[in-house]
Amino acid sequence: MRETFKDEYKYEEEKILQTRNIKVLGAYGTKAKGFGTTSFSLNKTDVIDAGNLLESLGEESIHVKNIWLTHQHLDHIVDIAYIIDNYFGIRKDTINILGTKGTIDAIKKHFLNDEVWPDFSKIQLPNNEMVVKYTEIELDKEYQISQNESIKAFKTDHTDSSCGYIYKRGDGAILITADTCNIDNAILEIEKDTTIKSVVIECSFPNHLEELAKNSKHLTPKMLFEQLKTVKRKDFQLYINHIKPSFILEIAQEIEEYEGDYEPILVKDGEILQF
């Protein structure tokens, strides 16, 4: 009976991995009551960003092994601290924090630094495994997550070291820009890789705050859809995230005004994104 149960569990896991979707753990551009900041669950052990892991995953966060960071801003890293703090006693696996060199350096220097929060790379779990380790990734290099999953980072225009990701499972892929004010590199990836079936792009501010958007390296609906005009492919689903909660209705109306042939979906916490 025990072996049969294991076989069934393995079959269910394989079925999930063959289904091409990810879960939005946090969809928004700032934290507010009822709104989580950026994070995506790729599978049971891998997430992109850590803005809303604790609220969305709870104790299930003990299974997270790899946190693929897009950059070091607080709304993308904050719950690294809290999933460690809340579940230290029952966690068994080291958390591998992955990102570009600039992102990793910033986490070490300004976040998990024994001043803002403990340096957990020096602390052991109850089973003597280290709590945290760091892995610097290279842009445009594909990393294998499992037999049928891979991830690749590409350069974005937000911080000096920020990146977006292309996550592949089976014969499909989803592109996530994370924070950026320019999507030229994302467009290049979309045009050359037809396995990309869905695209998640940020849109943080309404059009009347375009100067603020540019200064903080974010997008407005007008900026976003002007850049999307250059995309030749149309055979992908456009998702929009990172909206500031106080501007949701205004931004939604402006997206409808500028969307053209696109039929974008404004993502929410807890939604499943298909690709």
C-alpha positions in Angstrom: 0.0 0.0 0.0 2.8 2.4 0.9 4.5 2.0 -2.5 1.2 2.5 -4.3 0.7 5.7 -2.4 4.1 6.9 -3.4 3.4 6.0 -7.0 0.1 7.9 -7.0 1.8 11.0 -5.3 4.6 10.9 -7.9 1.9 10.7 -10.7 0.1 13.7 -9.3 3.3 15.7 -9.1 4.2 14.9 -12.7 0.6 15.9 -13.8 1.0 19.3 -12.1 4.4 19.9 -13.8 2.9 19.1 -17.1 0.1 21.6 -16.6 1.5 25.0 -17.7 0.5 27.5 -15.1 1.9 29.5 -12.2 0.3 31.0 -9.1 0.3 34.7 -8.3 1.2 35.0 -4.6 1.4 38.8 -4.7 0.2 41.0 -7.5 0.6 44.6 -6.5 3.1 47.5 -6.5 2.8 48.2 -2.8 1.6 46.5 0.3 -1.9 47.5 1.6 -4.7 45.8 3.5 -5.8 42.9 1.2 -3.1 43.5 -1.4 0.2 41.6 -1.5 3.4 42.6 -3.2 5.2 40.8 -6.0 5.8 37.1 -5.8 5.0 34.1 -8.1 4.9 30.4 -7.2 6.5 28.4 -10.0 6.2 25.0 -8.2 6.3 23.8 -4.6 10.0 24.7 -4.2 10.6 27.7 -6.5 9.3 31.2 -6.4 10.1 34.4 -8.2 10.4 37.2 -5.6 9.3 37.2 -2.0 6.8 40.1 -1.5 3.9 38.0 -0.3 5.0 34.5 0.8 3.9 34.4 4.4 0.3 35.5 3.9 -0.2 33.3 0.8 1.7 30.2 1.7 1.8 30.1 5.4 3.4 27.0 6.7 3.7 25.7 3.2 6.5 28.2 2.8 8.8 25.7 4.5 9.0 23.9 1.2 10.4 26.9 -0.7 14.0 26.2 -1.5 14.8 28.7 -4.3 13.9 32.3 -4.4 14.7 33.9 -7.8 14.9 37.6 -7.2 14.3 40.2 -9.8 15.9 43.0 -7.7 16.5 44.1 -4.2 13.6 46.5 -3.5 11.7 45.8 -0.3 8.4 44.9 -1.9 10.2 42.0 -3.7 12.2 40.6 -0.7 10.4 41.4 2.5 9.0 37.9 3.3 12.4 36.3 3.1 12.7 37.6 6.6 9.3 36.4 7.8 9.2 32.9 6.4 12.5 32.3 8.2 11.3 33.9 11.4 8.0 32.1 11.6 9.0 28.6 10.6 12.6 28.4 11.7 12.0 25.4 14.0 10.4 23.2 11.3 12.3 24.2 8.2 14.6 21.4 6.9 16.0 22.9 3.8 18.4 25.8 3.1 16.8 28.7 1.3 18.8 29.5 -1.8 18.5 33.2 -2.7 19.3 33.6 -6.4 19.8 36.9 -8.3 22.3 39.0 -10.2 25.5 40.0 -8.5 24.2 43.5 -7.7 21.0 42.1 -6.2 22.8 39.6 -4.0 25.3 42.2 -2.8 22.5 44.5 -1.8 20.7 41.8 0.2 23.9 40.9 2.0 24.9 44.5 2.7 21.5 46.1 3.5 19.0 43.4 4.5 20.3 40.2 6.0 23.2 42.0 7.5 22.9 41.6 11.3 21.6 45.1 11.6 18.3 45.3 9.7 17.8 41.5 10.1 20.1 38.6 11.2 22.6 37.3 8.7 21.1 33.9 8.3 23.9 32.7 6.0 25.8 32.2 9.3 23.0 30.5 11.2 22.1 26.8 11.2 18.7 25.2 11.2 17.9 22.7 14.0 19.0 19.9 11.6 22.4 21.7 11.1 21.7 22.8 7.6 22.4 26.5 6.9 19.4 28.7 6.8 20.4 30.7 3.8 22.8 30.5 0.9 23.4 32.8 -2.1 23.7 32.0 -5.7 24.7 34.7 -8.3 23.1 34.1 -11.7 24.1 35.2 -15.1 21.8 37.1 -17.5 20.7 35.1 -20.6 21.8 31.8 -19.2 19.2 29.1 -18.9 19.1 27.2 -15.6 17.5 23.8 -15.3 15.1 23.5 -12.4 13.8 20.0 -13.1 13.6 17.6 -16.0 11.0 19.7 -17.7 11.4 23.1 -16.1 14.0 25.9 -16.7 14.4 29.6 -16.0 16.4 32.4 -17.7 17.0 36.0 -16.5 17.1 38.9 -18.9 18.1 42.5 -18.3 15.4 45.1 -17.3 15.4 48.8 -16.8 14.7 49.4 -13.1 17.8 49.1 -10.9 21.4 48.7 -12.1 21.1 45.0 -11.6 17.4 44.2 -12.1 16.1 41.4 -14.3 13.0 39.7 -15.5 12.6 36.0 -16.0 11.4 33.5 -18.6 10.1 30.4 -17.0 9.6 27.3 -19.2 7.7 24.1 -18.4 7.3 21.5 -21.1 6.8 23.2 -24.4 5.5 26.5 -23.1 6.9 29.5 -21.4 5.8 32.6 -19.5 7.8 35.9 -19.4 7.7 38.1 -16.3 9.3 41.6 -16.6 8.9 42.6 -13.0 9.6 46.3 -12.4 10.8 48.2 -15.4 10.2 51.4 -17.4 11.4 49.9 -20.7 10.4 46.6 -22.3 12.7 46.5 -25.3 14.6 43.4 -24.0 11.3 41.7 -23.2 10.1 42.4 -26.7 13.3 40.9 -28.1 12.6 37.7 -26.1 9.0 37.6 -27.1 9.8 37.9 -30.8 12.6 35.3 -30.9 11.0 32.7 -28.6 7.6 31.5 -29.8 7.3 29.1 -26.8 6.4 32.2 -24.8 2.6 32.0 -24.5 2.0 34.5 -21.8 3.6 37.8 -20.7 3.4 39.6 -17.4 4.3 43.3 -17.5 4.1 45.8 -14.8 2.0 49.0 -14.9 2.4 50.9 -11.7 1.0 54.5 -12.1 -1.8 56.3 -14.0 -0.9 58.5 -17.0 -1.0 61.7 -15.0 1.9 60.5 -12.9 4.1 59.7 -15.9 7.0 61.9 -14.6 6.9 59.9 -11.3 6.8 56.7 -13.3 9.8 57.6 -15.3 11.8 58.9 -12.3 11.1 55.7 -10.4 11.6 53.5 -13.5 8.0 52.2 -13.8 5.3 52.2 -16.5 1.9 53.9 -17.1 -0.8 52.5 -19.4 0.2 55.0 -22.1 3.9 54.2 -21.8 3.2 50.5 -21.8 1.0 50.3 -24.9 3.1 52.7 -26.9 6.0 50.3 -26.4 3.9 47.3 -27.2 3.1 48.7 -30.6 6.4 47.4 -31.9 5.6 43.8 -31.1 4.9 41.8 -34.2 3.6 38.6 -32.5 0.1 38.8 -31.0 -0.3 35.1 -30.1 0.3 35.5 -26.4 -1.8 36.4 -23.4 -0.9 39.7 -21.8 -1.2 39.9 -18.0 -0.6 43.2 -16.1 0.6 43.4 -12.5 2.3 45.7 -10.0 -0.5 48.2 -10.1 -0.5 50.5 -7.0 -3.8 49.7 -5.2 -4.9 53.3 -4.8 -4.9 53.7 -8.6 -6.6 50.4 -9.6 -9.8 51.9 -11.1 -8.0 54.7 -12.8 -5.3 52.5 -14.3 -7.9 49.9 -15.4 -9.8 52.6 -17.3 -6.7 53.9 -19.0 -5.6 50.3 -19.9 -9.0 49.8 -21.6 -8.5 53.1 -23.5 -5.0 52.2 -24.8 -5.1 48.4 -25.1 -6.0 48.2 -28.8 -6.0 44.6 -30.0 -4.7 43.3 -26.7 -7.1 41.8 -24.2 -5.0 42.2 -21.0 -5.9 40.6 -17.7 -5.2 42.6 -14.6 -3.9 39.9 -12.2 -4.9 39.6 -8.5 -3.4 37.8 -5.5 -4.1 34.1 -5.7 -4.8 33.9 -9.4 -3.5 31.1 -11.7 -1.7 32.3 -14.9 -1.9 29.9 -17.8 0.8 29.6 -20.5 
